[in-house]
Each structure stands twice: as structure tokens, then as C-alpha cells.
Amino acid sequence: MNNIHITAATDLVTTPAARRSGFLEYALRRNKESIPFIDRAKALKAVLEVHTQSPNDLLTLTNIRESLLEASGISVKAKVHLTESDKQGLLNDFIEKILLPSGKAYIDEVVYRYLLTSGDALGGKMRNIVGSIAKEKLTRFIISQLQIADTQFSYLDKKLRSTPGEQLGVEDIDTIKAIRWSNKNNQQRILIFDTNVPPVKKNIDIVLLNDAIVTDAPKTQDLKKLLDNTAHYLAIGELKGGIDPAGADEHWKTANSALGRARTAFAGKLPLLFVGAAIEQAMAGEIFSQYQTGELANCANLTSDDQLAALCEWLVRL
């Protein structure tokens, strides 16, 4: 087995302490991310207090119309599907059916409802952030393995701009799209995060290839050409960073489905791996069973530094 810290299914199960730590980390991040939403609500309230005396005055405030639409219950994404006539009708109904009956409390009503819609937006943002936090941790551990092995590397940011590894700062971790290095046999390696894998016809979280784009200014088509060739693939894997046990099973099902398609696309010959933060007992049994049979070449609980370090050490040696 490729991970010395996993000898039984129970090793994969997220501990209560790790779960509490994960919830605390995400709660603190959510509080930080909520600040701009709260500030905008305060700004909206200030405008309404200065420029309105009744709900009907809202129709004259064209500069905050989009925010008023959000207060009426329309999300930013939903607004693009509405005509100007739809939006005007919605605002009229909002004023007539919600704000006028509120009397003098109409400003509070607008602000509270704006915050409700903002809460949905924040929830969507946090779902993306949870994935980003997981990817950042995995990236840090991979880079650490390269550094302790004194392996020179470079990284590509999301715009495919290349930077030498020695110039990497902590603040740059979340911008990394791919990492490039040469192993001890001078073989090129490139690890790409969250990219479309043509043989699977789906985005995959972790993709390791046995060749690299040697130019310092690669283009999207260079990356696509590399990914189109199945002979370049060394390993692919799925990463699930959510810590909530309520969603753990669904995350594993989604990841397992993607890995199953990859298994079919590569005729079972490509090493596959799975890393997850929320791993419950039942799914731990399934993951460990696949690990034992070789369907999974490696796996780790994201909350276990030992397991993650061992998986990353294996990954950079491939």
C-alpha cells in the first residue's frame, strides 16, 4: 500500500476533534467573508434614510436599483434572466405588498431582506471557498515535499503565467493552477488542479502528467494539447474539502462517480487517488476497500497531516 498511515478503514474516519477544528476554521472564514455584505447593507440603509420618506420614494433611486431588486428577493444570477419590465414589475409589487404595509419600518424591512438575499450569495461563495481551502492545503503539502527534496519547481497561476518556485509567497498559494518540476531521473512532471480531462469528459481536481509545457509563457492550447494525449497521464484524483458530515456521503458519491469514469476511460491502468475532509464510517469502508483492491492507488483524510504528507510524497515520486 502507498500510504503507511492507512492500514484500516477506521484510519480514514474524520475524528471529532478534526471536525470541530474544521467547523471553526470555516466559521471564522465565513465571518470574514460576511463583512462586505454587512457593510453594503449598512450603506443601503444610510441611502434610504437620507433620500426617502416613504416606500414609494424607492422608485426614484435608480443608482441603488440593483440592490433594491436583491432586497426584493432576486439573486444576482437571477437578475440577468429578467427583462427591465420584469424588474420594474417586481419592484412595484415589493413596494405595494411588502413595504407599504410595513409603515415606518420599511427601511428595516428593505435592509433585512437585502441581507437574506446576501446570505444566499455568501453561502454560494463559501462553498467555493471550502474547495479553495482544501486545494490550498494540498498545494502547500505538495510544494513542501518538493522543497524538502531540494527539487526545483515553477508554478503557473490561473492566467498560466510562470513563476520560479523560489519566488512563491504564502499569498500566492491560492493562485496556483499547476506546478512543474523534473524528478531525479530528469523526467518532466506537471500537476494541474481542477482541469478538464478529455478522456473522462469532466473536470478533475488533481491531474499529474509525465510531460510538461517547457515554455515560460504557455497558452491554453498548449495545456489542452498535453491533456488530449492519454499517454501523458500518471495519476488523477478527486479532492473534497467539505467538513460537514451531513454532506460527506454525497461528496464521496460524486467523487467516486468521477473516479469510476476515469477508471473506465483509462481501462483501469491509471493510478487514482481520493482526498476528503469529511469521511464517515460507512464511506471509509468503501474507500478502504477500493484502496485494498488497487482501484484506488492512494487516499487520505485531508484533516490528517500525516496521511496527506504521505500521499503527497508518493505523488511527487511518480
N, C-alpha and C positions, 0 to 999 in steps of 0.2 A: 504494500500500500504506500501511496505517495505522501501521506500526511501522518507523521508519527504521533500526533496528538489526538488522532481519531482512531480508536480501537473498538468502539461500541457505539450504538445509536444514541445512548444517553450522553455521550460526549458532545453531541451536536445540539442538544436541547439548550435553549436560552435560559440562563439562570434568573431567578427573581431579582437578584442584585443587578444583573446586566440590564434587565428590563426596566427597573426603576431608574437606573442611570440614563438609559436611552430616552425614557419619557421626560426626564428632567432636562436633558440636552435639547430635545425638540421643543419643550415648553419655553425654555429660555430664548431659543431662536425665534419661536413664534411671537413672543413678547417684543423682541427687537424688530421683527418684520411688521408688526402691527402699528408701530409708531407713525409711519407716514399716513396710514389710513385714518388714524385718530386725529392727526394734525389737519388733514383735509376736512374732516368733519367739523373741527373747531373753526376752520376758515370759512366753511359753508355757513355755519351758524352766525359768524360775525357779519357776513354779507347780508344775510336775511334780516338781522337785527337793524342794520343801518339803512337798508334800501326797501324794506317792505313794512306795511302796516296791516295788511290783510293777505290771505292766501291768493287772492286774485292778482296781487302785485307780482307774483312769481312769473307770470306770463311776460312781463316786461324785461325780465333779467336774462337776456339772450346769452350773456357771457358765461353764465353758470347752467345753461340749459342741459348740458350733458350730465352734470351732477344731479340735477333735479330728476332727470329720467332714471338715473340709477336709484334715487330715493323712491321713485315710484315702483321699483321692483324689477327693472330691466338691467340685465348684466351688460358689461362692456361687449362681450361676444355677441349677445342677442341684438344689440343696437344696430349692428351692421346689416341685419336682415330686415330692418323696418324702414318703411318709406317715411318721408317728412310728415306726410298726412297721418301715418300710424302714430308717430311720436307725438304730434300735436294732440291727437285724439286721446292718447294715453295720459298726457299731462292734464288735459281738461277733466278727464274722469278722476284723476288723482286728486285734483283740487276740489272737485264737486263732492265726491263720495268719501274722501278721507280727511282732507284738510279743513274744509268749511265746517264740518260737524265737530272738529276739534276746538273750535273757537280760538281763544287767545293762545292756546298751547300748540298752534300749528307749526311754529318753528321747531319746537322739540320733536314734534311728530316727523317732520322732514329729516331732522338730524338722526333720530333713532332708526328710521327706515333706510337712510343712506348707509348707516353703519351695518345694518343687516345685510344689504347687498355687498358691502365691502367685506363682510365676514366670509361670504361665499368666495369672493376673489382671493382673499387671504388663504382660505382653505386650499384652493387650487394652486396657489403659489407655494404653499407649504408642501404639497405632495411632490412638486418638482424639487423643492429644496431637500426633502428627505432623500431623494435619489442622488442629489448632488453631494450631500454629506457623505453618503456611502461611497460614492465614486472618489471623493477626495481622500477618504481614509485608505481605500485600496491603492490609490495612486501613490500616496505617501509611503506605504509599505513596499510597493514595487521599487520606487526610487531608492528607498533605504537599502534594499537588497543590492541594487546596482552600486550604490556608494560604498557599502562595506566590502564589496568585492573589487573595489577600485576600478570599476568599469566605466569608461567614458560614455556619455549618452547626450542626446539632444532631445528636445521636445517640440512638437508642433502645437500651436494654440488653435482655437476654433476657426481662425481665418487661415490656417495652415502656414503661419509664419514660424520659421525655425529659430530656436534659441539654444545655445550651448547649455548643458546641464549645470555647469558651474555658476551660471548666472541666475539660476532658479531661486526665487524667493518664496516664502510661505504664502504670500498673497497671490502668487501665480498658479498655485496648485489647481484651483477650480477652473482655470482657463485651458488646461491641457486637453488636447484632443488625441494625441498619440505620443508615444515615447519610442525613440530609435537608439539602438546600440549594436555593437558587434560582440559576439561571445568569444571565448578563449580560442576557438578554432577559426576566428576571423569570419564567422558566418553572420550575415546581416539579420537583424531582428527588428520588427516594428510591432508594437502593441497599440491597437486602436480601440478607443472607447466609443460605445453607442454608435455603431455604424451599420449601414445596410449590407447584408451578406447575400449577394445574388443567388448562390445555390440554395439558400434557405428561403429567400424572398421575404426577409424580415430583418428588422433592426436587432442586432445582438449587442449585449453590453460590453463584452470583452472579446477581442479578436487578436490572436497572435499569429503573425505571418513570418515565414522564413526568408523573407527578402525585404528590402527597404527602398524607399524613394530617396536616392542619394543626393538629389539636388536640394539646396537650401531654400528654394522657392518653389515648392511643388504646387501643382494645380489640382483642382477637384478631379479632373480626368485622369491624372497620374494615380491618384488613390483608387479610383474606380477600376482602372486597368489592373492594378495589383489585386484587388478584391475579386475580379472576374475569373482569375486563374485559380482553380481548386488546388493545384499543386503547391501553392504558396502557404496553405493553411497548416498551422502547427497545433492550434488549440482554440476553442471558443468556449465562452461561458456566460452564465447569467448571474446578475447581481441584484439582490432585493434588500433595500435598506430599511423598510418599514419595521418599526419595533412593536406595533400593536398586535397582540396575539389574535385578536378578532379577525385580522386580515391575513394572518400567516398562511393559512391553508390555501387561500385564493392566490396569494403571491407564488406559492410553490407550484400550484396547478398551472399558472401562466408560464412560469419559468420551465417547468417540466415539459409543457407542450412545445415551447420553442426548442428545447434541447432534443425532444423527440423528432422534430422536423430536421434538425441538424444531423441527428443520428442517421436518419433515412437518406438525406442528401449526400452524406459522405460515406454511405454504406457501412456505418459503424466503425470506421477506421480512424476517425479523428478524436483525439482526447477532448473530453468535455468536462467542465467544472461548474460548480454551483457555490455561491456565497450568499448567505442570508442572515439578517439580523434577528428576525422573529422565527424561531424554529421550535415548534411544539413537538410533543412526544410522538404522535402518530406520523407526522411528516418526517420526523427524524428517522423513524424506522424505514420509511420508503427511500429516503436519501442514502442511508447507510447500506441498505440492500443493493442499490444501484452501484454504490461505491465498492462493495464486496465483489459484485459480478463483473466490474470493469465498465459498466455502462457510464459511470462517472469516473473519470480518471483522478479527480481530486474534489474536495469540498471543504468548507469551513464555515463556522459561525462567525459572522462579522464582529460580534462583541467579544470574541476570544482572540486576544493579540497573538497568543502562541500559535493557534490554528492558522490565523491569517498570515503570519510571518512565514510559517512552513509552506503554505500554499504558494506564496509569492516567490519564495526561494526556489521551489520546484518550477514555477512558471518561467523565471528568468534563465533557468538552466536548459530549457527545452531547445 
